[in-house]
Amino acid sequence: MGFSESRTAPAFANSTQLDWEELARFYEWHLEHRVDELAHQESLRWLVECWTDSMTYSLRR
């Protein structure tokens, strides 16, 4: 039997999807650990939260 993309694509897609999910969790973890740094900088905190939300949403799509 020869190479079949349909047989290998789901395994590759699943592996890649898990990598994106891991990266999204890292961004959320990183934001959680910056709470003290961002506590007194409302505008920076807002930018970091928006950026993190955007990245995690994009990575999980």
Sequence and secondary structure as in RCSB ss.txt:
>XXXX:A:sequence
MGFSESRTAPAFANSTQLDWEELARFYEWHLEHRVDELAHQESLRWLVECWTDSMTYSLRR
>XXXX:A:secstr
    HHHHHHHHHHHHHHHHHHHHHHHHHHHHTTHHHHTT HHHHHHHHHHHHHHHHHHH 
